[in-house]
Amino acid sequence: MKFILWFSRKISIELKIVIITIFILFTLPIITVTILSVSGFAAASQVLAAINPVTKLVEIFDANGNKVREIELSTAWPTTGYVSDEFGTLDTIRKLLGLGRHTGIDIANERGVSGTPVTTFLAGKVVMTDTVDDSACGKSIKVDHGNGIQSLYCHLQSPEASVNQEVKPGDLIGLMGSTGASTGPHLHFQVNVYGIPVNPRTFMVGEPRGTY
C-alpha cells in the first residue's frame, strides 16, 4: 500500500514537471516574439546607427558590423512644429488602423493647418516622389543619402521636388499635409539604414520647433 502511494505521488510530481516543461516550450516563442516586437526597433537603431560618445559623430554600420560612414549631427529638422509621436510607439489608433510600431517621428503643425515647408535633413538625391494619395504614407518623397541611408517624408500636401534632383537642408522638397493614414496636418519623418527604420533622433539635435 505504501509503495502504491509513493509510486502515485512520484508519477504526479513527474507529470507536473512534464506539463510545466511543455507549457514553457510552447510559450517561449510567444514570449520571444513579444520581446522582439518591443525592443526590435531600438536594437536595430543601435546596431546600424549610433553616436560615438567621443567624437559625437553618428557612425553607420553595415550588416557585418563594419563602419561605413561618419555623419555630423544635424540641426536641420525637416519642418517646424512639435513632435506629436515618437519612434517605435504603438498607440490605440495605430492598432485600430492595423498598423505596426511607428517607424519614424511625427512633426505636427501647431495650428492644425497644412502648407508648412518641408526640407531634407541631410544632403542627397530624390529617388521617389508619390503624388497619388493611395497609401498609408500618402503623398511622399524619398531621398537617398548614400551608404544605405534614405529618408522618407510622408503625408505631404504636395511634393515639391523631382526624381534625380540633388537636394540639401533648406531646399523645399514638399509641403506638410494630411494625406494617407493621417489624423491631421503633420509630417512623418523616417530614416532607413539598409532598409531598416532607425530612430531619426539618432541623427538630430534639439527639437523641430522654429528651425526651418
Wavefront OBJ file of the C-alpha trace (Angstrom):
o trace
v 0.000 0.000 0.000
v 2.834 2.390 0.908
v 4.545 1.545 -2.373
v 1.394 2.349 -4.328
v 1.017 5.718 -2.566
v 4.717 6.519 -3.150
v 4.506 5.486 -6.807
v 1.333 7.521 -7.296
v 2.923 10.602 -5.674
v 6.077 10.213 -7.800
v 4.064 9.990 -11.048
v 2.100 13.062 -10.020
v 5.282 15.091 -9.452
v 6.855 13.935 -12.705
v 3.619 14.639 -14.572
v 3.635 18.199 -13.230
v 7.220 18.642 -14.419
v 6.296 17.366 -17.889
v 3.265 19.673 -18.093
v 5.302 22.709 -16.965
v 8.078 21.859 -19.458
v 5.593 21.572 -22.336
v 3.984 24.879 -21.310
v 7.363 26.653 -21.324
v 8.326 25.176 -24.694
v 5.061 26.314 -26.261
v 5.020 29.801 -24.741
v 8.722 30.581 -25.218
v 8.300 31.557 -28.911
v 5.394 33.844 -27.956
v 7.486 35.484 -25.226
v 10.414 35.844 -27.646
v 8.252 37.458 -30.341
v 6.765 39.851 -27.768
v 10.217 40.893 -26.558
v 11.468 41.367 -30.110
v 8.419 43.397 -31.116
v 9.025 45.779 -28.227
v 12.811 46.058 -28.451
v 13.391 45.348 -32.150
v 13.394 48.958 -33.370
v 15.643 50.137 -30.562
v 18.067 47.277 -31.172
v 18.190 47.971 -34.920
v 18.861 51.654 -34.276
v 21.824 50.863 -32.053
v 23.284 48.257 -34.410
v 23.011 50.250 -37.651
v 23.445 53.821 -36.427
v 24.929 55.048 -33.170
v 26.522 58.194 -31.780
v 30.186 57.821 -30.880
v 30.452 59.227 -27.323
v 33.982 60.509 -28.006
v 33.720 62.070 -31.480
v 29.983 62.923 -31.189
v 29.580 61.708 -34.770
v 26.853 59.348 -35.988
v 28.518 56.117 -37.080
v 26.816 53.985 -39.748
v 27.447 50.226 -39.808
v 26.694 47.617 -42.472
v 25.126 44.187 -41.904
v 28.542 42.753 -40.999
v 29.153 45.355 -38.327
v 31.691 47.315 -40.377
v 31.662 51.088 -40.014
v 30.984 52.581 -43.440
v 30.404 56.259 -42.686
v 30.509 59.006 -40.095
v 27.954 61.841 -40.142
v 27.767 65.038 -38.126
v 24.628 65.502 -36.067
v 22.075 67.650 -37.897
v 20.190 70.665 -36.604
v 18.217 70.850 -39.873
v 14.910 69.342 -38.834
v 12.771 68.748 -41.939
v 9.988 71.076 -40.793
v 8.746 73.200 -37.899
v 6.111 72.295 -35.318
v 6.034 69.948 -32.374
v 6.725 66.209 -32.099
v 3.321 64.545 -31.800
v 4.530 60.941 -31.950
v 7.888 59.339 -31.292
v 9.698 56.454 -32.965
v 8.612 52.928 -32.001
v 5.270 53.738 -30.377
v 2.175 51.550 -30.766
v -0.863 53.521 -29.666
v -4.564 52.688 -29.901
v -5.070 54.498 -33.208
v -2.255 52.542 -34.854
v -3.743 49.291 -33.567
v -7.219 50.211 -34.870
v -5.755 51.049 -38.290
v -3.889 47.741 -38.333
v -0.511 49.468 -38.369
v 2.637 48.249 -36.647
v 5.022 50.214 -34.468
v 5.754 53.761 -35.539
v 8.696 53.790 -37.947
v 9.524 57.487 -37.670
v 8.815 60.757 -35.892
v 5.645 62.792 -36.456
v 6.004 66.575 -36.514
v 2.634 68.333 -36.381
v 1.586 71.866 -37.207
v 0.742 73.771 -34.012
v -2.337 75.424 -35.558
v -3.555 72.326 -37.360
v -3.082 73.755 -40.848
v -1.331 72.382 -43.926
v 1.323 74.017 -46.066
v 4.362 74.224 -43.757
v 7.563 73.880 -45.852
v 9.419 70.554 -45.688
v 13.124 70.122 -46.375
v 15.602 67.238 -46.195
v 17.589 66.651 -43.006
v 20.726 65.656 -44.962
v 22.050 66.274 -48.479
v 21.115 63.652 -51.046
v 19.227 62.817 -54.218
v 15.466 62.411 -54.597
v 14.771 58.817 -55.626
v 10.965 58.702 -55.293
v 8.015 61.073 -55.377
v 4.495 59.784 -54.810
v 1.880 62.301 -55.899
v -1.089 59.929 -55.510
v -2.862 59.669 -52.177
v -3.407 55.910 -52.212
v -1.292 54.543 -49.341
v -0.799 54.887 -45.582
v 2.162 57.187 -46.298
v 0.071 59.362 -48.628
v 1.850 61.788 -50.929
v 5.538 61.479 -50.168
v 9.182 61.921 -51.109
v 12.167 59.663 -50.542
v 15.756 60.940 -50.535
v 18.871 58.769 -50.852
v 21.901 59.949 -48.859
v 24.367 57.212 -49.821
v 25.847 54.350 -47.773
v 22.440 52.730 -47.355
v 20.827 55.800 -45.755
v 17.459 57.002 -47.039
v 14.889 59.384 -45.589
v 11.142 59.331 -46.182
v 8.709 62.246 -45.810
v 5.030 61.236 -45.676
v 1.536 62.837 -45.596
v 2.598 65.737 -47.819
v 0.096 68.163 -49.265
v 2.295 68.061 -52.332
v 5.859 67.001 -53.209
v 7.910 69.946 -54.472
v 10.996 68.147 -55.819
v 11.635 65.798 -58.742
v 13.283 62.388 -59.022
v 17.073 62.660 -59.506
v 17.094 66.196 -58.102
v 20.014 66.891 -55.752
v 18.748 68.429 -52.505
v 20.273 69.744 -49.310
v 18.926 71.045 -45.974
v 16.949 74.231 -46.595
v 15.772 73.204 -50.070
v 11.999 72.913 -50.421
v 11.033 69.295 -51.147
v 7.374 69.373 -50.106
v 4.562 70.950 -48.120
v 3.153 69.444 -44.930
v -0.285 67.945 -45.382
v -2.657 65.290 -44.104
v -2.719 62.690 -46.881
v -2.650 58.946 -46.309
v -3.316 57.493 -42.844
v -3.270 60.844 -41.088
v -5.400 62.365 -38.341
v -4.292 65.951 -39.059
v -1.617 68.051 -40.762
v 1.782 66.644 -39.869
v 4.971 65.216 -41.349
v 6.037 61.622 -40.847
v 9.846 61.809 -40.890
v 11.547 58.426 -41.295
v 15.180 57.386 -41.694
v 16.090 53.933 -43.022
v 19.541 52.371 -42.897
v 19.803 49.457 -45.339
v 16.008 49.430 -45.477
v 15.570 49.187 -41.691
v 13.843 52.088 -39.881
v 16.058 53.642 -37.203
v 15.248 56.407 -34.761
v 15.601 59.754 -36.596
v 16.643 61.343 -33.303
v 19.921 59.456 -33.629
v 20.814 61.934 -36.383
v 19.258 65.067 -34.932
v 19.997 67.735 -32.314
v 17.325 69.593 -30.355
v 13.684 69.866 -31.401
v 11.976 70.840 -34.680
v 10.276 73.995 -33.396
v 11.315 77.126 -35.288
v 14.306 75.616 -37.093
v 13.219 75.860 -40.749
l 1 2 3 4 5 6 7 8 9 10 11 12 13 14 15 16 17 18 19 20 21 22 23 24 25 26 27 28 29 30 31 32 33 34 35 36 37 38 39 40 41 42 43 44 45 46 47 48 49 50 51 52 53 54 55 56 57 58 59 60 61 62 63 64 65 66 67 68 69 70 71 72 73 74 75 76 77 78 79 80 81 82 83 84 85 86 87 88 89 90 91 92 93 94 95 96 97 98 99 100 101 102 103 104 105 106 107 108 109 110 111 112 113 114 115 116 117 118 119 120 121 122 123 124 125 126 127 128 129 130 131 132 133 134 135 136 137 138 139 140 141 142 143 144 145 146 147 148 149 150 151 152 153 154 155 156 157 158 159 160 161 162 163 164 165 166 167 168 169 170 171 172 173 174 175 176 177 178 179 180 181 182 183 184 185 186 187 188 189 190 191 192 193 194 195 196 197 198 199 200 201 202 203 204 205 206 207 208 209 210 211 212
